[in-house]
Each structure stands twice: as structure tokens, then as C-alpha cells.
Amino acid sequence: MNFLETLWLYLTFIVSLLSPFEPKRPSFKIAPGLRHFLHGLLMLIILVVLWYLNERFKIYEEIPNPQWAAHFWLPIIFILLYALAVTGW
């Protein structure tokens, strides 16, 4: 396999971890417990990065109301979009 094929394989594996459903491709079959753990870990990493970006770029200053959600604006939006995507799947 060349470099681009290997990179594509790893990227599709990571994207398949974002889905809470089992992938149809047999090359991505892993134990269900490990899959759920990696899914949760990836979601946690994404939420922490979004929180950091929210703080780094001071997005909370642009959101006057609701004040309780200003520091968690990007993670909240991600969770809502994720819930919509899972529900619509």
C-alpha cells in the first residue's frame, strides 16, 4: 500500500469511530467494548478541543445571553448537532 491509501484507511477508521453504530466494512470490526471506549474517548477529545477554542478565541464575549452557556457554546452546539445526526441516522 502506498502512503495515500494508508492515510485514507486511517482517516476512514477515525471517522467510523465517530458513528455510534457498527460499521459495515469488515476491516473495521473491533470488539464492541473497545469500540464504545474509543468512541467515548474521541467525543471527549473533540469536546475538550472545542472548549479550548471557545476560550482561546474568546467567543464567550460575543454571546451575551444565556450567560451560563457562554463559556461552553461550541461544545453545546457540537452535542446538539451530534444528537441530530444520530437521531436522523
CYANA upper distance limits for C-alpha pairs under 8 A (distance plus 0.5 A):
  1 MET  CA      5 GLU  CA      6.64
  1 MET  CA      6 THR  CA      6.97
  2 ASN  CA      6 THR  CA      6.91
  3 PHE  CA      7 LEU  CA      6.63
  4 LEU  CA      8 TRP  CA      6.52
  5 GLU  CA      9 LEU  CA      6.65
  6 THR  CA     10 TYR  CA      6.84
  7 LEU  CA     11 LEU  CA      6.66
  8 TRP  CA     12 THR  CA      6.58
  9 LEU  CA     13 PHE  CA      6.71
 10 TYR  CA     14 ILE  CA      6.78
 11 LEU  CA     15 VAL  CA      6.69
 12 THR  CA     16 SER  CA      6.48
 13 PHE  CA     17 LEU  CA      6.90
 13 PHE  CA     28 PHE  CA      7.15
 14 ILE  CA     18 LEU  CA      7.38
 15 VAL  CA     19 SER  CA      7.72
 16 SER  CA     23 PRO  CA      7.13
 17 LEU  CA     35 ARG  CA      7.60
 17 LEU  CA     38 LEU  CA      7.43
 17 LEU  CA     39 HIS  CA      5.80
 17 LEU  CA     42 LEU  CA      8.12
 18 LEU  CA     39 HIS  CA      6.50
 18 LEU  CA     42 LEU  CA      7.73
 18 LEU  CA     43 MET  CA      7.87
 19 SER  CA     39 HIS  CA      8.18
 19 SER  CA     86 VAL  CA      8.29
 20 PRO  CA     36 HIS  CA      8.05
 20 PRO  CA     39 HIS  CA      7.55
 20 PRO  CA     86 VAL  CA      8.16
 22 GLU  CA     29 LYS  CA      8.48
 23 PRO  CA     28 PHE  CA      7.20
 23 PRO  CA     29 LYS  CA      7.82
 25 ARG  CA     29 LYS  CA      7.84
 30 ILE  CA     34 LEU  CA      7.41
 30 ILE  CA     35 ARG  CA      6.83
 31 ALA  CA     35 ARG  CA      6.61
 32 PRO  CA     36 HIS  CA      6.63
 33 GLY  CA     37 PHE  CA      6.66
 34 LEU  CA     38 LEU  CA      6.57
 35 ARG  CA     39 HIS  CA      6.52
 36 HIS  CA     40 GLY  CA      6.60
 37 PHE  CA     41 LEU  CA      6.59
 38 LEU  CA     42 LEU  CA      6.49
 39 HIS  CA     43 MET  CA      6.67
 40 GLY  CA     44 LEU  CA      6.60
 41 LEU  CA     45 ILE  CA      6.69
 42 LEU  CA     46 ILE  CA      6.70
 43 MET  CA     47 LEU  CA      6.69
 44 LEU  CA     48 VAL  CA      6.66
 45 ILE  CA     49 VAL  CA      6.65
 46 ILE  CA     50 LEU  CA      6.65
 47 LEU  CA     51 TRP  CA      6.61
 47 LEU  CA     75 PRO  CA      5.87
 47 LEU  CA     78 PHE  CA      8.25
 48 VAL  CA     52 TYR  CA      6.63
 48 VAL  CA     75 PRO  CA      8.38
 49 VAL  CA     53 LEU  CA      6.66
 50 LEU  CA     54 ASN  CA      6.56
 50 LEU  CA     74 LEU  CA      6.20
 50 LEU  CA     75 PRO  CA      6.13
 51 TRP  CA     55 GLU  CA      6.80
 51 TRP  CA     71 HIS  CA      8.03
 51 TRP  CA     72 PHE  CA      6.65
 51 TRP  CA     73 TRP  CA      8.39
 51 TRP  CA     74 LEU  CA      6.99
 51 TRP  CA     75 PRO  CA      6.53
 52 TYR  CA     56 ARG  CA      6.35
 53 LEU  CA     57 PHE  CA      6.46
 54 ASN  CA     58 LYS  CA      6.41
 54 ASN  CA     59 ILE  CA      5.82
 54 ASN  CA     60 TYR  CA      7.43
 54 ASN  CA     71 HIS  CA      7.29
 54 ASN  CA     72 PHE  CA      7.62
 54 ASN  CA     73 TRP  CA      7.59
 54 ASN  CA     74 LEU  CA      6.75
 55 GLU  CA     59 ILE  CA      7.20
 55 GLU  CA     60 TYR  CA      7.80
 55 GLU  CA     71 HIS  CA      7.42
 58 LYS  CA     62 GLU  CA      8.21
 59 ILE  CA     63 ILE  CA      7.43
 59 ILE  CA     70 ALA  CA      8.11
 59 ILE  CA     71 HIS  CA      8.21
 59 ILE  CA     73 TRP  CA      8.36
 60 TYR  CA     64 PRO  CA      8.09
 60 TYR  CA     70 ALA  CA      5.11
 60 TYR  CA     71 HIS  CA      5.83
 60 TYR  CA     73 TRP  CA      7.83
 61 GLU  CA     70 ALA  CA      8.17
 63 ILE  CA     67 GLN  CA      8.06
 63 ILE  CA     70 ALA  CA      6.30
 64 PRO  CA     70 ALA  CA      7.79
 65 ASN  CA     69 ALA  CA      8.25
 65 ASN  CA     70 ALA  CA      7.74
 66 PRO  CA     70 ALA  CA      7.05
 69 ALA  CA     73 TRP  CA      6.27
 69 ALA  CA     76 ILE  CA      8.47
 72 PHE  CA     76 ILE  CA      6.58
 73 TRP  CA     77 ILE  CA      6.76
 74 LEU  CA     78 PHE  CA      6.68
 75 PRO  CA     79 ILE  CA      6.64
 76 ILE  CA     80 LEU  CA      6.71
 77 ILE  CA     81 LEU  CA      6.65
 78 PHE  CA     82 TYR  CA      6.44
 79 ILE  CA     83 ALA  CA      6.55
 80 LEU  CA     84 LEU  CA      6.73
 81 LEU  CA     85 ALA  CA      6.63
 82 TYR  CA     86 VAL  CA      6.66
 83 ALA  CA     87 THR  CA      6.51
 84 LEU  CA     88 GLY  CA      6.45
 85 ALA  CA     89 TRP  CA      6.51
